[in-house]
Protein backbone atom coordinates (compact mmCIF):
# COMPACT_ATOMS: atom_id res chain seq x y z
CA UNK A 1 0.00 0.00 0.00
CA UNK A 2 1.54 3.31 -1.13
CA UNK A 3 1.17 6.64 0.65
CA UNK A 4 -1.18 9.09 -1.02
CA UNK A 5 0.32 12.53 -1.82
CA UNK A 6 -0.82 15.59 0.11
CA UNK A 7 -4.21 16.86 -1.11
CA UNK A 8 -2.89 20.20 -2.43
CA UNK A 9 0.05 20.08 -4.83
CA UNK A 10 1.24 23.39 -3.34
CA UNK A 11 0.68 24.80 0.15
CA UNK A 12 0.39 28.59 0.37
CA UNK A 13 1.02 31.07 3.17
CA UNK A 14 0.49 34.85 3.05
CA UNK A 15 2.23 37.79 4.69
CA UNK A 16 -0.01 40.86 4.56
CA UNK A 17 0.95 44.47 5.32
CA UNK A 18 -0.42 46.03 8.49
CA UNK A 19 -1.82 49.07 6.65
CA UNK A 20 -3.32 49.13 3.15
CA UNK A 21 -4.87 52.07 1.32
CA UNK A 22 -7.30 52.10 -1.60
CA UNK A 23 -5.87 53.22 -4.92
CA UNK A 24 -2.30 52.39 -3.86
CA UNK A 25 -0.23 49.29 -4.57
CA UNK A 26 -0.39 46.78 -1.70
CA UNK A 27 2.51 44.28 -1.49
CA UNK A 28 1.29 40.75 -0.71
CA UNK A 29 4.03 38.21 0.00
CA UNK A 30 3.10 34.69 -1.09
CA UNK A 31 5.03 31.66 0.15
CA UNK A 32 4.50 28.50 -1.92
CA UNK A 33 5.73 25.13 -0.63
CA UNK A 34 5.72 21.91 -2.67
CA UNK A 35 5.13 18.95 -0.29
CA UNK A 36 7.93 16.40 -0.44
CA UNK A 37 5.56 13.46 -1.01
CA UNK A 38 4.81 14.56 -4.58
CA UNK A 39 6.94 12.95 -7.30
CA UNK A 40 7.73 15.95 -9.56
CA UNK A 41 8.07 19.71 -9.40
CA UNK A 42 5.51 22.36 -10.34
CA UNK A 43 5.35 25.82 -11.95
CA UNK A 44 3.18 28.69 -10.74
CA UNK A 45 1.64 30.03 -13.93
CA UNK A 46 -0.85 32.68 -12.82
CA UNK A 47 -2.62 34.45 -9.96
CA UNK A 48 -6.10 35.80 -10.69
CA UNK A 49 -9.38 36.86 -9.11
CA UNK A 50 -12.93 37.23 -10.42
CA UNK A 51 -13.15 40.64 -8.74
CA UNK A 52 -12.64 42.84 -11.78
CA UNK A 53 -11.96 45.97 -9.73
CA UNK A 54 -8.74 44.50 -8.25
CA UNK A 55 -5.54 44.98 -10.23
CA UNK A 56 -2.77 42.38 -9.93
CA UNK A 57 0.87 43.00 -10.88
CA UNK A 58 2.67 39.73 -11.66
CA UNK A 59 6.04 41.23 -12.67
CA UNK A 60 7.71 39.55 -9.69
CA UNK A 61 6.36 36.08 -10.51
CA UNK A 62 8.80 33.83 -12.34
CA UNK A 63 6.42 31.55 -14.23
CA UNK A 64 9.27 29.23 -15.26
CA UNK A 65 10.73 28.69 -11.78
CA UNK A 66 10.40 25.01 -10.89
CA UNK A 67 9.41 24.25 -7.30
CA UNK A 68 10.68 20.74 -6.60
CA UNK A 69 9.26 18.50 -3.86
CA UNK A 70 10.23 19.88 -0.45
CA UNK A 71 11.17 23.32 -1.84
CA UNK A 72 9.67 26.72 -0.94
CA UNK A 73 9.28 29.66 -3.33
CA UNK A 74 8.45 33.22 -2.19
CA UNK A 75 7.21 35.99 -4.45
CA UNK A 76 5.49 39.34 -3.97
CA UNK A 77 2.22 40.15 -5.73
CA UNK A 78 1.37 43.87 -5.64
CA UNK A 79 -2.40 44.42 -5.82
CA UNK A 80 -4.46 47.59 -6.09
CA UNK A 81 -8.01 48.00 -4.80
CA UNK A 82 -9.96 51.09 -5.99
CA UNK A 83 -12.17 51.55 -2.91
CA UNK A 84 -12.12 50.78 0.80
CA UNK A 85 -13.32 47.30 1.76
CA UNK A 86 -12.46 44.12 3.60
CA UNK A 87 -10.51 42.08 1.05
CA UNK A 88 -10.76 38.28 1.34
CA UNK A 89 -7.85 36.40 -0.18
CA UNK A 90 -9.60 33.08 -0.68
CA UNK A 91 -11.15 34.78 -3.73
CA UNK A 92 -7.67 34.76 -5.32
CA UNK A 93 -6.82 31.61 -7.29
CA UNK A 94 -3.37 30.29 -8.22
CA UNK A 95 -2.89 28.22 -11.37
CA UNK A 96 -0.30 25.48 -10.78
CA UNK A 97 1.12 23.20 -13.48
CA UNK A 98 3.28 20.12 -13.08
CA UNK A 99 6.61 20.19 -14.87
CA UNK A 100 6.36 18.50 -18.25
CA UNK A 101 2.59 19.03 -18.52
CA UNK A 102 0.70 21.33 -20.89
CA UNK A 103 -2.18 23.73 -20.38
CA UNK A 104 -4.58 20.95 -21.34
CA UNK A 105 -3.47 19.01 -18.25
CA UNK A 106 -4.06 21.91 -15.81
CA UNK A 107 -6.03 21.12 -12.69
CA UNK A 108 -8.51 23.59 -11.12
CA UNK A 109 -6.72 26.60 -9.59
CA UNK A 110 -5.96 26.61 -5.85
CA UNK A 111 -7.43 29.27 -3.56
CA UNK A 112 -5.09 31.31 -1.38
CA UNK A 113 -5.55 31.07 2.41
CA UNK A 114 -8.69 32.65 3.84
CA UNK A 115 -7.16 35.82 5.22
CA UNK A 116 -8.76 39.23 5.51
CA UNK A 117 -7.13 42.60 4.81
CA UNK A 118 -8.82 45.87 5.70
CA UNK A 119 -8.26 48.32 2.85
CA UNK A 120 -8.63 51.86 4.11
CA UNK A 121 -9.44 54.89 1.96
CA UNK A 122 -6.42 56.79 0.72
CA UNK A 123 -6.52 60.40 1.84
CA UNK A 124 -3.76 61.18 -0.64
CA UNK A 125 -5.96 59.96 -3.50
CA UNK A 126 -9.24 61.50 -2.37
CA UNK A 127 -8.14 64.80 -0.81
CA UNK A 128 -6.05 67.43 -2.56
CA UNK A 129 -4.12 69.95 -0.47
CA UNK A 130 -2.82 73.12 -2.14
CA UNK A 131 -1.48 76.48 -1.03
CA UNK A 132 -2.24 79.65 -3.00
CA UNK A 133 0.11 82.56 -2.15
CA UNK A 134 -1.51 85.99 -2.31
CA UNK A 135 1.02 88.63 -1.23
CA UNK A 136 4.11 89.17 0.94
CA UNK A 137 4.29 91.17 4.20
CA UNK A 138 7.34 91.89 6.30
CA UNK A 139 5.97 89.31 8.75
CA UNK A 140 5.54 86.59 6.14
CA UNK A 141 3.58 85.34 3.13
CA UNK A 142 -0.20 85.64 3.09
CA UNK A 143 -1.75 82.56 1.51
CA UNK A 144 -4.91 80.46 1.32
CA UNK A 145 -4.64 76.77 2.20
CA UNK A 146 -7.26 74.75 0.32
CA UNK A 147 -8.28 71.20 1.26
CA UNK A 148 -10.53 69.77 -1.46
CA UNK A 149 -12.39 66.43 -1.37
CA UNK A 150 -12.45 65.14 -4.95
CA UNK A 151 -13.14 61.48 -4.12
CA UNK A 152 -16.31 59.60 -3.17
CA UNK A 153 -15.74 58.37 0.41
CA UNK A 154 -17.68 60.25 3.12
CA UNK A 155 -15.31 61.33 5.91
CA UNK A 156 -16.29 62.31 9.45
CA UNK A 157 -14.61 64.20 12.29
CA UNK A 158 -12.02 65.83 10.05
CA UNK A 159 -9.10 67.37 11.95
CA UNK A 160 -6.51 69.56 10.20
CA UNK A 161 -3.29 70.27 12.10
CA UNK A 162 -0.69 72.71 10.77
CA UNK A 163 2.89 72.59 11.99
CA UNK A 164 5.32 73.80 13.08
CA UNK A 165 3.40 76.30 15.19
CA UNK A 166 6.25 78.79 14.88
CA UNK A 167 5.65 78.95 11.11
CA UNK A 168 2.18 80.49 11.56
CA UNK A 169 2.23 84.24 12.17
CA UNK A 170 -1.56 84.51 11.85
CA UNK A 171 -4.35 82.03 11.16
CA UNK A 172 -5.80 78.78 12.51
CA UNK A 173 -3.36 76.01 13.31
CA UNK A 174 -6.12 73.46 14.08
CA UNK A 175 -9.37 73.16 12.11
CA UNK A 176 -12.18 70.66 12.70
CA UNK A 177 -15.27 69.64 10.73
CA UNK A 178 -17.91 67.08 11.69
CA UNK A 179 -18.21 65.82 8.10
CA UNK A 180 -16.21 66.19 4.91
CA UNK A 181 -18.08 64.88 1.87
CA UNK A 182 -17.44 64.67 -1.86
CA UNK A 183 -16.75 68.11 -3.44
CA UNK A 184 -16.46 69.77 0.00
CA UNK A 185 -13.65 72.28 0.40
CA UNK A 186 -12.07 73.90 3.44
CA UNK A 187 -10.19 77.19 2.97
CA UNK A 188 -7.84 78.59 5.64
CA UNK A 189 -6.28 82.07 5.38
CA UNK A 190 -2.77 82.18 6.81
CA UNK A 191 0.28 84.38 7.17
CA UNK A 192 3.30 82.08 7.12
CA UNK A 193 6.87 82.84 8.19
CA UNK A 194 8.47 79.60 6.96
CA UNK A 195 9.06 78.23 3.47
CA UNK A 196 7.47 74.87 4.28
CA UNK A 197 4.62 73.66 6.47
CA UNK A 198 3.26 70.23 7.32
CA UNK A 199 -0.48 69.61 6.97
CA UNK A 200 -1.74 66.62 8.96
CA UNK A 201 -5.22 65.29 8.16
CA UNK A 202 -7.14 62.81 10.32
CA UNK A 203 -10.64 61.49 9.59
CA UNK A 204 -13.02 58.77 10.78
CA UNK A 205 -14.15 56.19 8.22
CA UNK A 206 -16.41 53.38 9.46
CA UNK A 207 -15.10 53.73 13.03
CA UNK A 208 -11.49 53.69 11.83
CA UNK A 209 -9.15 56.65 12.27
CA UNK A 210 -7.11 57.36 9.13
CA UNK A 211 -4.27 59.89 9.00
CA UNK A 212 -2.13 61.45 6.27
CA UNK A 213 0.56 64.14 6.23
CA UNK A 214 1.39 66.55 3.40
CA UNK A 215 4.51 68.71 3.10
CA UNK A 216 3.56 71.98 1.42
CA UNK A 217 6.04 74.47 -0.02
CA UNK A 218 5.31 78.16 0.59
CA UNK A 219 6.14 79.81 -2.74
CA UNK A 220 6.28 83.49 -3.45
CA UNK A 221 3.21 84.96 -5.15
CA UNK A 222 3.51 85.97 -8.82
CA UNK A 223 4.63 89.56 -9.51
CA UNK A 224 1.79 92.05 -9.58
CA UNK A 225 2.36 92.88 -13.25
CA UNK A 226 2.07 89.21 -14.21
CA UNK A 227 -1.33 87.99 -15.25
CA UNK A 228 -3.10 86.06 -12.49
CA UNK A 229 -4.77 83.89 -15.09
CA UNK A 230 -3.34 81.41 -17.56
CA UNK A 231 -5.48 80.38 -20.47
CA UNK A 232 -5.66 76.67 -21.24
CA UNK A 233 -3.44 75.47 -24.03
CA UNK A 234 -5.65 74.80 -27.03
CA UNK A 235 -5.79 71.18 -28.08
CA UNK A 236 -6.85 69.50 -31.26
CA UNK A 237 -9.80 67.15 -31.31
CA UNK A 238 -8.69 63.58 -31.83
CA UNK A 239 -10.06 62.30 -35.15
CA UNK A 240 -8.99 58.68 -34.94
CA UNK A 241 -11.29 55.70 -34.52
CA UNK A 242 -12.57 53.87 -31.45
CA UNK A 243 -13.61 50.25 -31.19
CA UNK A 244 -15.26 48.78 -28.09
CA UNK A 245 -15.76 45.18 -27.07
CA UNK A 246 -16.86 43.52 -23.85
CA UNK A 247 -14.34 41.12 -22.30
CA UNK A 248 -14.45 38.51 -19.53
CA UNK A 249 -12.12 38.04 -16.55
CA UNK A 250 -9.50 36.39 -18.78
CA UNK A 251 -9.51 39.24 -21.31
CA UNK A 252 -11.30 37.23 -24.00
CA UNK A 253 -13.86 39.11 -26.07
CA UNK A 254 -17.51 38.28 -25.39
CA UNK A 255 -19.04 40.67 -27.92
CA UNK A 256 -18.60 43.96 -29.77
CA UNK A 257 -20.29 47.23 -28.84
CA UNK A 258 -21.52 49.64 -31.51
CA UNK A 259 -22.69 53.24 -31.35
CA UNK A 260 -26.46 53.52 -31.03
CA UNK A 261 -28.66 55.80 -33.13
CA UNK A 262 -28.02 58.73 -30.78
CA UNK A 263 -24.20 58.40 -30.91
CA UNK A 264 -23.90 56.89 -27.41
CA UNK A 265 -21.72 53.91 -26.61
CA UNK A 266 -24.14 51.63 -24.69
CA UNK A 267 -22.30 49.95 -21.80
CA UNK A 268 -23.63 47.75 -19.00
CA UNK A 269 -22.78 48.27 -15.37
CA UNK A 270 -20.66 45.63 -13.64
CA UNK A 271 -18.83 44.69 -16.85
CA UNK A 272 -15.35 45.05 -18.29
CA UNK A 273 -14.62 46.57 -21.70
CA UNK A 274 -11.63 46.96 -23.97
CA UNK A 275 -11.43 50.22 -25.94
CA UNK A 276 -9.17 50.13 -28.98
CA UNK A 277 -7.87 53.55 -30.09
CA UNK A 278 -6.76 53.53 -33.71
CA UNK A 279 -4.99 56.43 -35.45
CA UNK A 280 -5.63 57.74 -38.90
CA UNK A 281 -3.88 55.98 -41.74
CA UNK A 282 -0.14 56.66 -41.53
CA UNK A 283 -0.28 58.32 -38.11
CA UNK A 284 1.46 57.06 -35.00
CA UNK A 285 0.13 57.32 -31.44
CA UNK A 286 2.83 57.75 -28.80
CA UNK A 287 0.59 57.68 -25.73
CA UNK A 288 -3.06 57.52 -24.68
CA UNK A 289 -4.41 58.58 -21.29
CA UNK A 290 -8.03 57.90 -20.32
CA UNK A 291 -9.44 59.59 -17.22
CA UNK A 292 -11.35 57.74 -14.51
CA UNK A 293 -14.90 58.83 -13.69
CA UNK A 294 -14.95 58.38 -9.88
CA UNK A 295 -17.53 55.84 -8.80
CA UNK A 296 -18.52 55.13 -12.42
CA UNK A 297 -15.57 54.18 -14.65
CA UNK A 298 -12.29 52.70 -13.45
CA UNK A 299 -9.42 52.64 -15.98
CA UNK A 300 -7.40 49.49 -15.35
CA UNK A 301 -4.66 49.65 -18.00
CA UNK A 302 -3.49 51.34 -21.19
CA UNK A 303 -1.03 49.56 -23.46
CA UNK A 304 0.15 49.80 -27.04
CA UNK A 305 -0.38 46.94 -29.49
CA UNK A 306 2.97 46.65 -31.32
CA UNK A 307 1.39 44.79 -34.25
CA UNK A 308 -0.77 47.63 -35.60
CA UNK A 309 0.18 50.65 -33.44
CA UNK A 310 -3.24 50.86 -31.80
CA UNK A 311 -3.75 51.36 -28.06
CA UNK A 312 -5.85 49.00 -25.95
CA UNK A 313 -7.51 50.47 -22.87
CA UNK A 314 -9.19 48.24 -20.27
CA UNK A 315 -11.99 49.78 -18.19
CA UNK A 316 -14.43 48.57 -15.54
CA UNK A 317 -17.96 49.94 -15.13
CA UNK A 318 -18.51 50.19 -11.36
CA UNK A 319 -21.53 52.50 -10.97
CA UNK A 320 -24.46 51.58 -8.74
CA UNK A 321 -27.15 53.06 -10.94
CA UNK A 322 -30.70 51.69 -11.16
CA UNK A 323 -31.59 53.66 -14.32
CA UNK A 324 -29.56 54.63 -17.36
CA UNK A 325 -26.73 57.06 -16.68
CA UNK A 326 -25.04 59.22 -19.36
CA UNK A 327 -21.36 60.08 -18.94
CA UNK A 328 -18.53 61.54 -21.00
CA UNK A 329 -15.27 59.59 -20.88
CA UNK A 330 -12.39 61.91 -21.82
CA UNK A 331 -8.92 61.00 -22.97
CA UNK A 332 -5.70 62.61 -24.22
CA UNK A 333 -3.71 61.40 -27.21
CA UNK A 334 -0.12 62.28 -28.15
CA UNK A 335 0.61 61.77 -31.83
CA UNK A 336 4.23 62.60 -32.61
CA UNK A 337 4.25 65.58 -30.23
CA UNK A 338 0.83 66.82 -31.34
CA UNK A 339 -1.52 66.64 -28.39
CA UNK A 340 -5.19 65.97 -29.03
CA UNK A 341 -8.19 65.41 -26.80
CA UNK A 342 -11.11 63.08 -27.31
CA UNK A 343 -14.51 62.55 -25.77
CA UNK A 344 -16.36 59.25 -25.66
CA UNK A 345 -20.08 59.62 -24.82
CA UNK A 346 -21.26 56.52 -22.97
CA UNK A 347 -24.69 55.52 -21.71
CA UNK A 348 -24.38 53.21 -18.74
CA UNK A 349 -27.26 50.76 -18.38
CA UNK A 350 -27.90 49.00 -15.05
CA UNK A 351 -27.56 45.25 -14.67
CA UNK A 352 -30.59 43.42 -16.12
CA UNK A 353 -31.65 42.14 -12.69
CA UNK A 354 -31.52 45.46 -10.85
CA UNK A 355 -34.98 46.77 -12.02
CA UNK A 356 -36.49 43.42 -10.99
CA UNK A 357 -34.82 43.67 -7.58
CA UNK A 358 -36.15 47.19 -7.00
CA UNK A 359 -39.60 46.21 -8.25
CA UNK A 360 -39.62 43.21 -5.90
CA UNK A 361 -38.54 45.30 -2.89
CA UNK A 362 -41.15 47.97 -3.63
CA UNK A 363 -44.02 45.61 -4.51
CA UNK A 364 -43.45 42.56 -2.33
CA UNK A 365 -45.83 43.55 0.48
CA UNK A 366 -48.60 44.67 -1.87
CA UNK A 367 -48.20 41.53 -4.00
CA UNK A 368 -48.57 39.42 -0.88
CA UNK A 369 -51.96 41.03 -0.28
CA UNK A 370 -52.93 40.08 -3.81
CA UNK A 371 -51.82 36.48 -3.27
CA UNK A 372 -53.88 36.29 -0.06
CA UNK A 373 -56.95 37.64 -1.84
CA UNK A 374 -56.50 35.21 -4.73
CA UNK A 375 -56.22 32.21 -2.41
CA UNK A 376 -59.33 33.31 -0.49
CA UNK A 377 -61.33 33.67 -3.68
CA UNK A 378 -60.23 30.28 -5.03
CA UNK A 379 -61.15 28.60 -1.75
CA UNK A 380 -64.53 30.37 -1.82
CA UNK A 381 -65.23 28.96 -5.30
CA UNK A 382 -63.59 25.59 -4.78
CA UNK A 383 -66.55 23.74 -6.31
CA UNK A 384 -66.35 25.74 -9.54
CA UNK A 385 -63.00 27.42 -10.24
CA UNK A 386 -64.43 29.02 -13.40
CA UNK A 387 -66.52 31.30 -11.18
CA UNK A 388 -63.32 32.89 -9.90
CA UNK A 389 -63.22 34.77 -13.20
CA UNK A 390 -66.93 35.24 -13.88
CA UNK A 391 -67.59 36.52 -10.36
CA UNK A 392 -64.85 39.19 -10.48
CA UNK A 393 -66.10 42.65 -9.43
CA UNK A 394 -63.63 45.51 -9.31
CA UNK A 395 -65.21 47.26 -6.27
CA UNK A 396 -64.72 44.19 -4.04
CA UNK A 397 -61.96 42.23 -5.81
CA UNK A 398 -59.54 45.07 -6.52
CA UNK A 399 -56.98 43.39 -4.24
CA UNK A 400 -56.46 40.77 -6.96
CA UNK A 401 -54.86 43.48 -9.10
CA UNK A 402 -52.11 43.71 -6.51
CA UNK A 403 -50.68 40.55 -8.11
CA UNK A 404 -49.48 42.79 -10.94
CA UNK A 405 -47.55 45.16 -8.65
CA UNK A 406 -44.07 43.77 -9.30
CA UNK A 407 -44.32 43.59 -13.13
CA UNK A 408 -45.99 47.05 -13.19
CA UNK A 409 -43.13 48.47 -11.09
CA UNK A 410 -40.65 46.82 -13.44
CA UNK A 411 -42.40 48.31 -16.49
CA UNK A 412 -42.44 51.70 -14.74
CA UNK A 413 -38.68 51.57 -14.20
CA UNK A 414 -38.15 50.61 -17.83
CA UNK A 415 -40.36 53.52 -18.88
CA UNK A 416 -38.42 55.95 -16.66
CA UNK A 417 -35.18 54.67 -18.15
CA UNK A 418 -36.51 55.08 -21.69
CA UNK A 419 -37.81 58.63 -21.04
CA UNK A 420 -34.53 59.65 -19.43
CA UNK A 421 -32.58 58.25 -22.36
CA UNK A 422 -34.75 60.12 -24.89
CA UNK A 423 -34.55 63.40 -22.98
CA UNK A 424 -30.78 63.25 -22.52
CA UNK A 425 -30.18 62.20 -26.10
N, C-alpha and C positions, 0 to 999 in steps of 0.2 A: 504494500500500500504506500503510495507516494504522497508527500505533503502537497497540499494545494497552495498555490501562490496567494499572497495577500490580495484582498478584494480590489483595492485601487492600485493601478500600475505605478502611480506616483502619489506621494503624500505631500500635502501642501501646508505651510505655515505662513502667517502674515505678520509683518511688523508695520503698524499704522502710526502716523504722526499724532502728536497730542493735540495739535490745533490745525484745523483745515478751514479754508475760506472759499466761498463760492467764486467762480470766475478765475481762480488761480490754480496753477498746477500743484497737485498733491502727490508727493512721492510715496508709493506703496511698495514696500520691499516684500518680495515673494521668495520663499525658500521651498525648493522642490527636492524631494528625496525619493530615489528609486529603491524600493525594498530589495534586500539581497537575495530573496527567494524567487526572484524572477530570472528567467534564463538569459535575456538579452537586454541591451540598452534601449533608451527611448529618446525622442526629440520632442521638444515643446514647440509646436508650430504656430499657435495663435492664442490670444486672450481676447475675449469679446463679451459683450453684454447686449441684451435686447433693449435696454434703456437707451433710446436714441439720443437723449440729451447729454449723455456722458461721453466725453472724448477720452480716448486711450492712445498714449504715445508708446509704441513698441520699439523705439530706436535702440533701447538697451537690451532687447531680447535677441540672443544669438539662436536663430532657428535651426542651425546646423550643429549646435553643441550636443554631443551625445552624453547622456547621463547613464552610466553603466550601473549595474546592480550594486547597491551599497553606497553609491555616490550621492552627493548633495550639490545642487546648483542654485545660486542666489542671483536674482536679477530685480531691478527696480522698474516698476511700471508707473510712470506719471499719469494721473488722470485729472480731468477737469470737469467740474459739476457747475452748471450755470446758475443754480439757485440754491438757497439753504434747504437742507433736508437731513434726515437720518439715512445714510447710505448703507445698504446691506450688501455684503460681499458675496453671499451665496448666489447672487444673481449674475456673478461673473463666471464664465465658463472657460476652461483651458482645454485646448485641443492637443492631445498627446498622440504620437505615432511611434510605433516600434521601428527600430533600425532595420532597414531592408524592406519595409512595407511601403505601399503606395497609398495615395489618398482614398482609393477604393476600399482599402482595408481598415480605414479609420473607425475607431469605436466612438460611442457617444462622448461628448466632452465632459470633463470633470468639473464640478462646482468647487469654487474656493471655499475655505472655512466660513462658517456663519458668524462673521464679526460685523459689528456696527460702528460706523464713524459718523460723528455729528459734524456736518458741514455748516459752518456759520456764514452769515452774509459778509461780504467783503466791503468794508467802509471805503477802502481805496477805489473800488470799482463803482460804488453807488453814490459817493459823495465827492464833490469837487471843491477844493479849497483854493481860493485865489486872493491875491492882494493887489488892489488898484491904488497906486500912489497918486496923490492929488497935488500937493505943493510941499515946499520945504520951509520950515521955521528955523530960527536959531536953536530952538529946543529939540528939534527932530523933524521927521517926515510925517506929514499928515496923510493918512491912507484909509481906505475902506477894505475891511476883510470880509469876503463873501464866502459863505458855506452854502452850497447848492446841492439839493438832493435830486439827482437825475436818474435814479434807479426806480425800483418797484417795491422794495421791502419797506413796510411801515416800521419806523423806529419810535421808541418811547423813552422818556426821561433822558433826553439829550443833554450832555454836559460838555461845554467847551472851555478848556483851560489854556491860557496863553502864558508862555514862559520864555525867558526869565522875567520875573516881575520888574527887575531893574531896567528892562528894555522899554517898558510902557511909561511914557511921560503923562499921558492922559488917555482915558478910555477904560472899558471893562476888561478885567483880566479873567473873569469867570462868567459864563453865560449859561443859562439853563432854559430848556423848553420841555413841556410835558409830552409833546408829540412832534415828530418830524417826518412828514409824509412826502410822497412823490411830488416833485416840482416845488416843494417848499424851499425858501431861502432865508438865511439869517445874515444880516449885514451889521457890522460892528465898526464904528468910526474910532480911529486910534491916532495918537501921535507917538511915533516910535523913535527911540534914540539909538537903537542898534541896527545893524545891517542884516540880521537874521533873527527870526523868532520861531518857536516851536508851538504848533497848534495840536493839542491833544483832544481827541473826540472820544466820548464814551456813550454808548446807547444800550438800552434793553431790547432784546429780541427774543420773544417766547421764553421769558424768565431767565435768559442768559445775558450776561454783561459782556459786551464786545468793545474793544478799544483799538484806537489807531492814532499814530502820531504823524504829523506832516512838518517838514522843515521848509519854511517859507523865506525866500530872499526879499529884502526890502530894497527895491530899486528906486532910483531917482525918477521923478516924474518927467515927462517929455518937456522940452523947452516951450515956453508960452507961444512962440511964433510958429511952432510946428503944429500941423493939423491934428486935432484930437480924434479924427476919424480916418479910417483907412478903408477905401472901397474894395470890395471883393474882386479878386482877379477874375476877369471874364474867362469862361471855359466854353469850349465847343460842345455841342451835343453829339454824343456817340451815335454813329449811324451804322453800326455793325448789326449783327443778327443774333437773336437769342433762341435757344431751344431748351425746352423743359421736359423732363421725364421724371416720373415717380420711381423711387428705388426702395428696396427692402433693406433689412439690417446688414446684409452681406454686400450691398452696393449694386446688386443686379437690378436691371430695369424691370419694372412691373407694368409699364404703360406710359405712353407719351401724353403730354398736355398741350392743347392748342388754344390760341386766343379765341374767346367767344365773340359773339356778334357786336358786343359793346367795347371791344378791345381790352378786356380784362383777362388776366391769366387766372383761371379758376383752380384754386388749391384747396385741399381738404385739411382740416386741423388734425394734429396728431400724426402727421405723415412726414416723410423725408423725400426731398426732391434734389435732383441734380440739374443745375442751370449751366448750359454750355454757351459761352460767349465766343462768337466767331467774328473775326475782322472782315473788312471788305477784301475783295480779291487783290492780292499783292501786298496788303498791309501786314504789319507785325505788331502784336500786342506784347508789351514788356511786362505789364502788371495789371491786375484787376483787384479792386477792393470794394466788396459789398459791405453795407452797413447793417448791423443788427437793428431790429425794431424791438425794443425791450418788452418782454412779455408776450411777443407775437411771433417774431422770426429770429431764430438763432442761427448764425452763420458758422458752420463747423469747419470748413476748409476751403481753400482756394489754391488750385494747382494747375500748372500748364501741361497740356498734352503735347509732348514733343513730336508726335506723328504729323499733326496738322496745324500746330500753332494755336489751337483754341485753348480757352481756359475753362476748367470745370469747377463749379462752385457747388458745394454741398450745404443745404440748409434744412433746418427742422422747423416745422410749424408747431408752436407750443401755446397758442392762445387758448383761452377757456370760454370762447364765445358760444352762445346758444342760438344766435342768428348769424346771417352773413355779415362779414366785416371787411370793408374796403381798406386797403393800405397801399402806400407807394414805397417800393423797395428801391433805394438809390444806390448807385455804385459809381466809382471813378475808374477810368481807363487811361493808361499811359501807352501811347503808340509812338515809339521812336522819339520821345521827348515832348510830343504834343499831348497835352492833358485834355481829356474829354469827360463829360459827366452823362450818366444815363439814368433813366427812371423806368421802373418796371411796375406798372399798375397790377396789383393782385386783388382778387376777391376771395377771401378766406371763408369757406363753408364749414359749418360744424360737422362733427362726426354724425353718421347717419342715425345712430341710436339716441343722440342727445335730445332731439325733439320728443321722441317717445318717452324718454325718462322724465322730462319735464311734464309732459301731458299726464303720465301716470301719477306723478307726485301731486299735481294739481287736482286731478279728477278721481283719485282712488276712493276717497270717502263718499263722494256723490255716486260713483259707479256702484259702490257697495249697497247704497240705498236702492238703486235700480235692481240689483240682483235679488235683494230681499223681497221687493215688490213682485218681481217676476216669479219667484218661487211660491209666494203666497197665492198668486193668481193661478198658477198651474195646479197647486194643491186643491184650490177651490173648485176647479173644473177638471178634477182627476178623471171623472167618468166620461168626459168628452173634451179632449184637448183642443179640438177645433174651435170650441167656444172661447178659448183664450184670445183668439183673434177677432171673432165676430162680436164679442162682448166688450171690445175695447172702447172706452169713452174717455176723451181727453181730460174732462173736468175731474174725474176720479182716478184715472190711470196714468196721469202725467209722470208719475215716478218711474214708469217703465222707460221713459225717454232718457233717464239718467244713465242707462246702459251705453248710450252713445257719447258720454262725456269725454272719455279718453280719446277716441278717434276725432271728435270735434275739436278738442284742444290741439291735437296734432295737426289737423288741417288749418286751424287758426295760426299756429306757429309757421307753417309753410306759407300761408298767405302773407303774414307779416314779413317773412324773409323775401318773398317775391316782390312785395310793394317797396321794401327798402332797397332792393337791388335795382328796381326800375327807377326809383327816385334818384338814387346816387349815380346811376349811369347816365 
